[in-house]
Amino acid sequence: MGSFLNFIFDNLLRLLVYVIVANAILSWLVAFDVVNLRNRVVANIAHFLDAVCRPVLAPFRRFIPSLGGVDITPVIALLVIDGARIYILPRIFSLIP
């Protein structure tokens, strides 16, 4: 049972990593005017990605200041998520028989 739960949580965190990366890439595309938020499909995708990423990135944004307009909170969040995925999850779920 523990290995199954580890598999589920590991893949959910991995999916969250993909969503954060997609949100960062989309924000760059919007900033460099490659895609336009007036397009309804792009706006819906951006809204969805922002709704998923905002609760994850908000605690990091409280403590990490903006570096001249560059937001490094996605990088810090990715490091924390990968650390939790690699080191914490296996130890937690190894205790469950």
N, C-alpha and C positions, 0 to 999 in steps of 0.2 A: 504494500500500500504506500509506503514511504517513497519508493522509487517512482511510482505513478504520479504522486503529488509533486515530486521534484520535477518530473518531466513536464507537467502542466504549468507549474509556476515558472520554470525555466523558459518555456516557449512563450508564455505571456510577457515576460520581461524582454525577451528577444524581439517580440512583435512591437513592444513599446519603443525599443531602440530604433527599429525601422521607421516608426511613426515620427519620432523626434528628428531623425535624419531627413525624412521627407518634408517635414515642416520647415526645417532650416533651409533646405534646397529651394522650396517654394517661396520662402521669404526673400531669398537672394534673387530668384527669377522675377519676382514682383518689384524688388528694389532696382534692378537693372532694366526694368521695363521690357522684359522678354515676354512675360505674360501679363494680362491685364485683369484686374479684379472686377471690371465691368462685365466680363464674360461670366454668365451665370454658373457654368460648370466649374470654372476655376474658383469662383467665389464660394461655391458650396464645398469644394474640396478644401479650400483654405479655412473655411469656418469649422469643418469637421476636425481637421488636423489641429487647429488652434484650441478647440474645445477639449481634445484629448490631451494635448501637451500642456495647457495652461496650469492645471492642478499639479502636475509633476514639476514644472519649472518655477512655480511661484515661490516655494520655500527657498530655492537657491537665489532667486532674484532679490529676496529680502536681505540677504547677507553679502552678496557679491555685487560690487558697484559696476556700473557700465564703464568700459575702458574706451573713452573717446567715441562713443556711439557704437562700439562693437560689443555685442552681447555674447559672453562666453559661457553663460549658464547651460546651454545645451551640451557643451563639451564636458563640463563638470558633472552634469546629470548623467551623461553616458558613462563616465568613469565610475560613478557611484553605482549605477545599475549593473554594469559589468562586474564590479567588485562583489556586489551582492549575489549576482548570478553564479559567479565562479567559486567564491569562498564561503558565503554564508548559507545559501540554500542547501548545498550538499550536507553541511554539518547539521543543519536543523532537521532535515528529512532522514538522515542516517539514524536518528534517535527513534524514529517511528518504525515499528516492526512491519 
